Amino acid sequence: MKTFLKTFILVLLFSFASSPWAFEQDFSKIQLKTTQVRDNIYMLEGVNGFAGGNIGVSTGEDGLLIIDDQLRPMTEKISAALAKLSKNQPKFILNTHWHGDHTGNNLHFGEHGTIISHTNVRKRLMSEQENFFGKSPVQPKQALPLITFDQALTVHFNGDDIQFIHYPHGHTDSDGIIYFPKSRVAHLGDHFFNGVFPFVDLDTGGNVFSFTQNVKTIIGTLPDDALIIPGHGPLSDMTGLKTFYEMLVETSNLVKDKASRGESLESIQKAGLPKKYTSWGHGFINEANWIKLIYNSISQ
């Protein structure tokens, strides 16, 4: 996990910088692990390096549907992994949000299938973006979502009524989560970083406090036996998601309370968080960065 997360910040810098090759990672070493989540739902995750966000897959009589499509250099490996599950190209590609480690292969898969997302994913991919990681260039027309929605959308596919639901001002302003009612599987995109502090993109509409409220709402909508595909990290369940939520609540309330008493960001960072959260800061969002994201969310 630690090696994965050390690579994570470097590749995200590569992913969002104005030059798409700002960081050279040896993608030849990265493999995709395929996990059957439940029934006809699978998860593809990178090992031995950072491939991008976890991919969700639905297979069945109607063909293939995928959720997110990782970084651009992963095209061939994603295609090879999908070919082991189905002879078909993805008919639908669902983008959980606009970030390049989740939409990097839109251009490729959009040639074969239909990209679906929240309205703001298309808007942000259509224009240059700038955030914590630098600049992200305008994407070509073929990489843009063809179908967009504002609140919710249902895809009737492979015998399920797949729910695609927008949660505003969470990780970004473009986030959607996907739920498969028949299999009781959810893909939460970057509303769930399993076991580490999350990145919340304040520059493109994210906010830690609304992010936390979104996670609470999501928990309330899912059954107790749901299995959860996170945006990053290993496959999880409701216990893992609730642990993540508890961390969000405790750490954000702590920082907010201290700020309300007039403590500076530097003072709060120096005091730090409870020791039980030390392991959560082993990613690129370390403890100090997480405190800063919370602190800066207060005034938004």
Summary of the structure (lengths in Angstrom):
residues: 300
radius of gyration: 18.3
end to end distance: 32.2
largest distance: 60.4
contacts: 1063
relative contact order: 0.12
helix: 39%
strand: 24%
